[in-house]
Amino acid sequence: MTASHSDSLVVLFGATAGAYGAKLGSDERELVLLVWQVVDLPSKKVGTLHKSLVKADNLDLSDQCREVSGLTPEGLGKAEPLDRVLQQFSQLVSSDLKVLGRSSYTLCSDGQLLIRQVLHPETSKKNFLLSDCFYSFYDLRKEFHTCYPSSAAVKDQTIKTMAEYLGLGTDEAEEDFGVWQVKTMVAIIFSMLSEGCNHVFTEPETVKYKYETGPCSKSETVDSETVIRARGLPWQSSDQDIARFFKGLNIAKGGVALCLNSQGRRNGEALVRFVNSEQRDLALERHKHHMGSRYIEVYKATGEEFLKIAGGTSNEVAQFLSKENQVIIRMRGLPFTATQEDVLGFLGPECPVTGGKEGLLFVKYPDGRPTGDAFVLFSCEEYAQNALKKHKEILGKRYIELFRSTAAEVQQVLNRYMSTPLIPTLPTPIIPVIPPPYTIATGSIRDCVRLRGLPYTAGIDDILEFMGDATGDIKPHGVHMVLNQQGRPSGDAFIQMKSADKAFMVAQKCHKKMMKDRYVEVFQCSGEEMNFVLMGGTLNRSGLSPPPCKLPCLSPPAYAAFQTAAVIPAEAAALYQPQALLPTTRTPQASAAAPPTVTYYPAQAAQLYMNYTAYYPSPPVSPTTVGYIAAPPGAVAAAATATHTPILPQPGALVRMQGLPYNTGMKEILSFFQGYQYAPDDYNGLIQLSDQARSVLQAPKEWVCL
């Protein structure tokens, strides 16, 4: 039997242990009732009406289910589980079709929720397959609206409203729950087949059997009404896992885009594109449904966000991804000297690569240097599983990590590395904006507010918009976004207001106000409490806990006592928010005697509010700080007297290196920058160098590497 167009319908109705009606399936509750009847369209004959209870794993019924259906846990406890009920369904439908002289049929349900939001997700979680008939069905509401265009909109239709429109005099109270619904649906179908309408069932709804991978171009137009953002995914989730979470809904080809963080690792979010807005709306109803033991948040997203993650422009990537229905594996940590032959040899004959060398894509920087990443195509799941078994095996002298990947991840990784600039030349000087001297609040006056629960994507502009009219009462440089130990937003921020009254008014007005689908808590606090958190301490109902810092004498983050001599030229200020190097010790006397800070800032208005602060690790400096190296006491004393002598060299640029191997030495760094010139001697007063290191460094000098 198939689910293609046929002369027979199987009218199907079901109920779960939870919500009923428009919210059916939105609460993840299991199916507890299935009622069906075969209808022969040409002869207008019907088969036997069947009603079957389904034993759920959780027999706790909601109040609505008890009231509407009249079912009890005791009655359901004697029923068969879902897999056996579906087997009985197939057997009974087959016998009814034989009696009517038919061999094929198509399901017909009241709306799409029973098929898409209940049966497919539940069977997927319970790991058994639905028969082919459940992948094609007629939506009676849509068919009714097609037959009767003047009737109510599809989303407003119910079995009762359709019966009332036709004037069918059925009494719901006279029949058992489920039986009345099926009998009324059959009567509606016969009315649609009458001579006045002659309706023909020709275009069934379809459910995709599996998710199709494929590339996405930045030139494509993506409808924002078809995109959602899923948050809270396990980091090892693949596109197939996400497609399984949305089982029953039709995801567009190549419509799963796993999001990566700044280190190129998955951050637990994904953007999913559906074939139409109707499917997207059904996906939003799966908000906080579970993937394993984790609940997944589902929000609306935009087409621009999807293209930013999944879109690409590289012809090489497009050609690599043009091979459809391939399993993509990402290899990370390859030796920079690894060749295609080395990778093929590492994988071996038990997991042949699709197309041989054509199935390999090495990720490179714009200048052609390898990044150590590569993507590999496999024609089937078996070959991919064999490849994943080689996770952390050795190639050369390095262990190789292997992960499942997606077409969107290929685009993201290539886009990130191809947009990475080479060692930059100095930008043109920016006109300095010298703000009035300011200091961070340190007293007990409660002139600050704490924002907790910010969306992780929120920026300075979002906070200013959230503050509304109170933005004018923020002190200059008074917005401090707290980052976690990975350098990512922690969801907290502190704002210095001009007075305690202003802080109180903001806390009252903005507390639990929404920002990007999340409510934000706003509390009034003091500068002392703010400093504790910015230094790495905690502020909770139990009071203040000291920061987890082994160097208690360090000055507060981004506000070091030794600041006066740290005059940064405009060229360097264009690359970094200027902060002074941290001293090794700090005394109240030295802090009080420190003259006003002289700093430069980029000429963007919003930047005047920016002061990102990382509260961990120690020393707790801002991620935008120029250096992380503490100055020796002698350098501090010398710098305090040299008020007109800049510490950093005027000509040149600073380069910060991240991701160095832990055993990297000075010689390896200099070898990496072979062909460039550096200026170490200008830092001899700040950075303590060994004689061996100093002998390696030679002039001429043009730039400094930290």
N, C-alpha and C positions, 0 to 999 in steps of 0.2 A: 504494500500500500504506500502511496505517496501523498504529499500534501499539495500537489499541484491543483490547478483548476479542475473541478469535478462536478458531478451532478448531485452529490450528497454533502450535507453539512452535519457536523456534530456540534450541537449547541452545548456550550460548556459554561458552568458557573462554579465559583469556589469562594471560600471564606477562610480567613486565618484566625489565630487565637488572639489577635490584637485589633488594630484599627479596621474600620469598615468603610466602604464607599470611596470617596475621593482620596483617602489616605491609606488605602489598601497597600500593604507591602512596605510602607514608609518606616515602620517600626521593627523590621526584621523578624516579625513573628511568623511561626510556621503555619503551613496549610493544615486545616483540620476538617475541611468539608469539600467534597467534589460531587457535583451533580451534572448529568449529561443525558442527551437524547439525540438519536440519529434522525435526520430529516431528509427525505428524498424529494428533491426540488421538482422534477418533471411531474411526478404523480401526486405530490403533496401528501405523501404518506409519512408516518413517523414510526420509529421503533420503540422499544421499551424504554421507559424513563428509569434511570439508575441513580441511586443516591448512596454514596459511600463515605463513611467517616474515616478520618486519617489520624493515626496515633502520632502525636508530636513528641519530641524529646522533652519538651517543657509543657506540662499539662496545666500550667497556671493560666487561666483564661482571663482576659480583661473584662471589666464590667460591661463595656459596650458589646463585646462578643456574647456574653451570657444573656444580656437583655435582648439583643436582636435575634440571635440564632436559637436560644434555648438549650444550647449544648452544655454538658457538664463534664468535669474531669473524669468522673466515674465511667460515663459512657464512652469517652474517648480512650480510656485505658484498655478497653476490650477490642479496640479497632486494630487494623493492620497498619504497619508503617508505610510511608509514602512510596517506596520502591515497589512494594507488593501491590498497592492500590493502582499504580500506573500499569503494572503488568495485567491486572484484572481489567483495567480500562481498555487496553488493546484487545484482549481476548473477547470481551463483551461487545465492543464495537464491531469486530470482525464477524461475529455470529449474527448481529443485527443487520449488517450489510448483506450477508448471504441471504437472509430472509427477504430482503428488499430487492435482491438481484443486482446488487452493486458491488464494486470491488475497491473503489478509492473514495476519499473524503477530504474535506478541509474543515478545520476547526472554526467556530464562530463564537466569539465571546463578547460580553458587555464591556466595551472599552479594551484598553491594552494592559491594564495593571495586573490582571491575573496571570497573563502569559509572561510579560516582560519583568514585572517587579516581584513576582512571587515564585512561580514555577522555576524559571531559569536560575535566579540567584540561589534558591534553596537546594536545587539538585546539584549545582556547582559546588556549594559548600559541603554537601554530603557525598561528593565524588561519585556520582553515577550519571550516566548519559540519558538525556531525553530522546525519545524516538523522533524521527524526521517530521512527523505531523505537527510537532510543537514549534517548528521553525517557520511555519506559514499559517496565517489565520486571517479571518475577516473580523474587522472591528464593526460591530453592529451599529454603533453610534454614527460612525462615518458613513456607512452604507445607508442608514436611515436619513441622514442629512442630505446625501446625494439624491435620494429618492424624493425627499420632501424638503426642498431648499428653504421654504418659509418657516420651517420648524426652528427651535432654539439652536444656538451654537453648539458645536460638538462637545466642548468642555462642560457645558451646562446640562447635557442630556443625562437622563437616568432611565432605567427600565420603566419606572412609574410615569415619567413625563412623556416618554414615547407612546405608552399605552393610552394615556389621557389624550394625547394629540389625535390618536386614531379613534378615540371613543370606545376603547375596549373595556367592557364592564367586568373586569376580573376583581375578585375580592381577596386581598392579600392575607387576611386573617383566616380564611378557610383552608389554606394549604400550609404544609410544613415549610420551614425556611429552606430555601434553595429550590424546592419543587415549584413554588409559585413563580419564582424568577425564570426558570427554564420554560415552563408552560407559556408564560407571557412572551418570552423572546420568540418562541416558536409561532405564536399567534401574530406577532409583529412581522415576522418573516413571511408568513402566508399573506398578510395584507400587502406587503411590498410586491408579492408575486401576482397579485390580482390583475385583472384586465385593465384597470385604470392606471396602473403603474408599470407593470411588466418589467420589474427591476431584474437586472442580470448581475450576478456576483462574478466579477471578472478580474479584479486587481487586489489580491490579498496582501496583507502586511507581511513583511519578511523579517526574520531574525538572522543575523550573520552567524555562520557556523564558527568562524574564527577571525581573529584580528589580522588584517593585512598590513604588512610593513611597506614602507615606501618613502622616497625623499620628498622634501617640501622646499619650494623656491621662495625667496624673499619677494619675488614679483607677484606671487599669488595673492588673491583677495580672500581673506578669511572673515566670515561673518562673526561679529562679536557675540551674537545670540546663540552660537553653537559651541562656545568654549567654556570650560570650567577649570578651576584650580583645585587639585587634591593635595591635602597637606597632612603630614603625620605618617607618611609611608615608611615601612622598614627600608633601611638604606640599601639592602640587597635586592629590592623589588625590581623586576624587569617589566618591560612593556606588556608581556603576556600576563603577568600577575595583575597588572592594573586592568587589562582587558577582562580578566576573569572577575575582578571586583565589580565591574560594570556589565557582567554577563546579562544578556537579554536586551541590551541597548546597542545600537549600531554606531560604532566608532568609525570615523572617516579613515580612509587609507592613510597610513603614516600619521595618525592623529594622536599618538601618545608621545609627549615630549617630557622626558625626565630632566629636572632642573639640576644644575651643578652649582657648587659654591665657588668662591674665588680660588680655591686650591684645585678645582677640577673634579671634586668629589661630589657625589649625590647628596643633596641636602634634605631629602625626605619630602620633596614637593614634585608635582608633575602637572603639566597642562594637557588637557584632553579635549580633542575636537570631535564633535559628533556630526552626523550627516545632516541634521536639521535641528531647529530650535525645540521641537517637540521632544526629541530624544534628550536634549540638554536639560529641559525642564524636569524630565523624569530622573536624570542623573542627580539633580540638586536634591531630590527627595531621598537620596541615599546618604545625606549628611549624617556623619557619626555612625554609619554602618561599620562593621568590623572586617578587618583583614587579619585573620589569625586572632591574636589577643589584642591587637591595636585598633582603636577606632579612627576612622579617616574623616577629616573635615573636608567638605565640598563647598566651594564658593564659585560665584560667577567670575569670569575673566574676560579679557578682550582679545580680539584678533591680533592686535599689535603685539600684545604680550606673547602670544603663541608664535608669531613669526620671528620675534626677537630670539626665542629659544630654539625653534625648530627650523627656521628658514636658513637657506644658504645660497651662495652665489658661485661657489667653486665648481668648475666643469669637472675637475678630477673627482670631487666628492659625488657629483651627480652621476658620473659614469660608474663609480664604485657601487653606488646604491641602486643603480638601474636594474640590477639582478633581483627580481622579486622573490618573495617567500624564502628568503635566506635567514639563517640564524647568525646574528652578529656577536662576536666575542671581542672584548677589548683586552689588549695586552699592555701592561704598564711595568716600567722598570727595565726596559730593554737596554743592553749596552749601546752606547752611541755608535759603536762600530758595527753593530749587527746588520747583516744584509738579508735580502729576501731568502737566500738559500739557507742562512742560519735559522731563520724563523721556521721555514718549512721542515728543516731537519729536526728542530726542537719539537714540533708537533707530531712528526712521525707519520707512518703509513696508516695508523689506526684512526686518524682523524684528517682525511684529505681535505685540502682547502679548495673551495669552488673556483675553478679556473686557474688553479696553480698560483703563479705570481700575480695574476690579475685580481685574485681574491684577497690581496694584502694591500693595506693603505697605511703608510708610515706618516706620522704627524711630524711636521717640521716647522721651524721658525721661518719668518720671511726670508732670511738670508740662506736658508737651506740646511741649517744645522738641525740634527735630530733632537727630538724632545724626550725620547725613550718610550713613547706611546705608539701603538699600532692597532689597527682594527682588522679582523679576519672574518671572512664569510665561510659558512658551512651550509651545505645543502639540506641537512636534516638534523633533527634533534639528537640522534645517536652520535653523530660526529662531534656535535657541540659538547655533549656530555663527556665524551672521551677527552676533549681538549681541556675542559674545566678540571679534570682529574690531575692535570699537570700544574695546577695552581701552586705557586711557590717552589717549583722545581728550578734547577740551576741552568742558566745559559751563560757560558763564559764564566765570570766570577760573580754573577748577580742572580738573585732569585727573581722570578717573573710572576707577577700577579695577573690572574685572568678572571674576567667578570663578564656576565651577560651585558649586552649593550643594545642600543636602539639607533635607528636612523637619526633621530633628533639629537642624541648624544654625540654622534659622529659630527653633525653640523656644529654643535656647540663647541666641542673641543677644537675643531679646525678653525672656527671663527675666532676663538679666544687666542690661539697661538698665532694665527696669521695677522691678527690685529695688534700683537705685542710689538712695541717699537724696539728698534735696535738702540744701542747706546746713544742717547739723544744729544743733539747739539743744543747749545744754550738758546733759550727763547729770547725774543726781544725784551728789553727791560720793561717792566710794568710800573706805571706811575704809583708810587707808594701811597697807601692810605694810612696815615698815622692817627690812630684813635687816641682819645684822652686816656691818661693813665687810669688803670682800674686794678682792683684787687678782688680776690675771691673772698666771700664772706666767711668769717671764722667765729663769730660770736654766737650767743644764745638767742638773738632776736630771730623770731620766726618769719623772716622775710623771703623764704624760699618755698617752692612747691616741688613735690615729687610726683612724676607721672609713672604709673605702673601698669603694665599690660599693653604697651604699645605694639602695634603690628611690626613684625621684624623688617618689613619693607618701608616703614615710615622714615622720612627724612626731616631735615630742618624745616623745609617748606610746609610739610604736613603738620608739624607741631605748631608753627605760626598760624596756619589756617585754623587748627583746632582751638587755639587760644582766642581767636576772634579779635574783638575790640581790646582785649587785655594785652595784645602784642605791644602796644605803645608803652606799657608799664614795665616791660622787661629791661633790665639793665643791659648796657652794651656788653657783648660777649657773655651773656648770662644764660645761654642754653648749653647744657652739658649732657651729651648722650653717653650712657654707660655701655661699654662693650664687655663681652665675656672673654674668657682666657683664649679663645680662638680668634679674637678680633672681630667677632660678629656682634650685631646689636643684641643686647640682653633683654630688651623690652622695657627698660627703665630709662628715665631721663630726669635731670634736675634743672630747675629754672630759677634764676635769681630775679626777684621782683624789686621794685623801687622802695617798697615799704611793707611792713607786716600787714597793714590793712589791705593793700593790693593783693598780697598772697592769700589772705583769708577770703577775699571776694572771688578770686580765681578758683580756689578749692571748692567753694560753695557752688559756683556757677558751672564748672566743667566736670565735676565728679561724676563718673559713669556716663559721660558723654561719648557718643559713638565716633570711632575713627576707622574707616575701612572695614566695616562689618564687625568691629570689636569695640567693646566698651572699655574705656580707660579710667582707671582710678586715679584721683588727684588728691594729695594730702599736703597739708601745710607742714613745713619743717624749718629747722634753723640751719644756718650756715655750718655750724659744728657738725650737725647730723649729716649734712650733705658731704662734708669733707671725709667723714668716717667711711661712707659708702664709696666715694671716689677713690679712697686709698685702699679699698679692698675689704672693708668691714661690712657688717650686715646691720640693717635697721629693721626690726620687727617688733611684735607685741611684747617681747621679752626685754626690749631695750636695745642698747648699742652693744655690738660685739666688736672687739678690735680687729683690724685688718690682718690677713694671713701673710704678714711681711716680716722677714727675718732682719730687716734693716729699719728699725723704728725711727732712726734719725733722718731718714730721707725726707726731703721737702715734699709737700703735696704735689700730686700729678699736674704737670703742665704749668706749675707756678713755683719754680725753684727759687731759692734765695739768691743764687748766683745768676742774675739775669742781666745786669747792667751792661756788661762787656759783650754780651752776645748780640752784637749788631750785625744782622744778616744783610748782605747786598741784595738789591732788587732782583738780580738774576736768580739767585738761589731761592729767594722768597717766592718766585713764580713756581718753584717745584715743591716747596715745603712750607707748611705753616711754621713760622720760626718759634722755637722754644730754646731755652738755654740748656746747656749740658748740666746734668745733675751733679752736685757736689757730693762728696762722700759723707760729710757731716753737716749738720744744721743746728744752729743755736738761736735762741730768741734774740740775742743781741745782734747777731749778724743779719737776721731777718729784718729787724727793725731799722737797721742802718742802711739797708739796700736802697739805692736811689731808684727813681721811676724807671720802668722798662721802656726801651726804645725798640720797636719792632716794625716790620713791614707786613702788609696783607694784600692779597689780590683784590683788585677793584671790583668785587661783586658784592652787592648789598647784603645778600643772604649770608656771605661768609663772615660778616661781622658778628653773627650769632653762633658761629661754629666753634666748638671746642670739644672734640671727641675725647673721651677719657677712658682708657682701659683700666679696670680695677684689679687686674691680675695679669701677668705674674709680677714679681718684684724685680727691679724697681718699677713702681706703677707710673709709667710715663705715657704720654699720648702717642698713638700710632703714627702721628705726623711729626713727632719730635725728630730733630735733625740727627742726634746721636744718642746712643744708649750707654756710652762709656763715661764713667765718673771721672771728674778731673782730680788730679792730685792736689793736696793742700797748697803746695807751692804755686801751682798754676792759678789757684783761686786768689791767693794774695796778690800775685802779679797782675792778674786781670782787674782786681778791684782798684788798683792805682792807675792803670792805663785806661782812662776813661775815653780817650780819643783814638785808641789803637784797636782796630777790629780783630777779633780772635780768628775768624775764618778768613781765608785769602779772598781778596776781591775778585781776581780773575779765576775762572774755573767753575766746575760743576761737581755736585755730590752724587754719588751712585750708591744705593743701598742694595746689598745682595741678600736674597732669600733662598732657602732651600739648599744651602751648602751641606755636603756630607760632614758628619761630626768630626771626622779625622782630618779635615782640610787644614793645611798649613799656609804660611805666607807665600811660600814658593809656588804652591798650586794656584793661588789666587793671581799672582803675578804672571804665571804662565797662561792662565785663562785670558788675561788682558794683554797678551803679547801683541805688540804693535801700537799700543796706546801709551801715553805718557801720564805720569802721576806725580803728585806733589806731597810727599810724606813729611818733609821737614817743617812745613807750616803747622803741623800738629805735634811737633816734638815737645812743645810746652804743655800739651793737653794729654797726649797719649803716651804712656810709658812703653818704650820699645826696648827690646833686648839688643845687645850689641850685634848679634847675628842677624836679627831682622833689619837693624839700621844699615848694616853693610850691604844688604840686598837691594835696598831702596836707593835709587840714583836719580839725579836731575837729567834733563830739564823737566819742569813741573808744569802741568796744565790742569789737572783735576785730582780730586781726592776720592778715595774709595773707603767707605766705612763698612 
